Amino acid sequence: MSGFNDYLQEKLTDPELKREYDALEPEFAIMQALIDARRASGLTQKQLSEITGIAQADISKLEKGNGNPSLRTLQRLATGMGTSLKIEFVPTTNHAP
């Protein structure tokens, strides 16, 4: 995987590409948090689907970043995994009021 990481780091030296990549970070974070929470709960996508009533295909799409989950859906998933959902707004270093 280091070959890919080296390639990615080289490409991210382009400021425009880096801005676009950074703009996607919140989506990547949600995808990874969902995957990590599901795995930590010891559930498969199918089991989580059965608990929540959310189709396994939809859970798969969310984990792959091919969906735009509502807050309600994220809450259902969190409850199904025995976790709480926490959303935060954090200040950025480059934003002036």
Sequence and secondary structure as in RCSB ss.txt:
>XXXX:A:sequence
MSGFNDYLQEKLTDPELKREYDALEPEFAIMQALIDARRASGLTQKQLSEITGIAQADISKLEKGNGNPSLRTLQ
RLATGMGTSLKIEFVPTTNHAP
>XXXX:A:secstr
 HHHHHHHHHHTTSHHHHHHHHHTHHHHHHHHHHHHHHHHTT  HHHHHHHH   HHHHHHHHHT     HHHHH
HHHHHTT          TT   
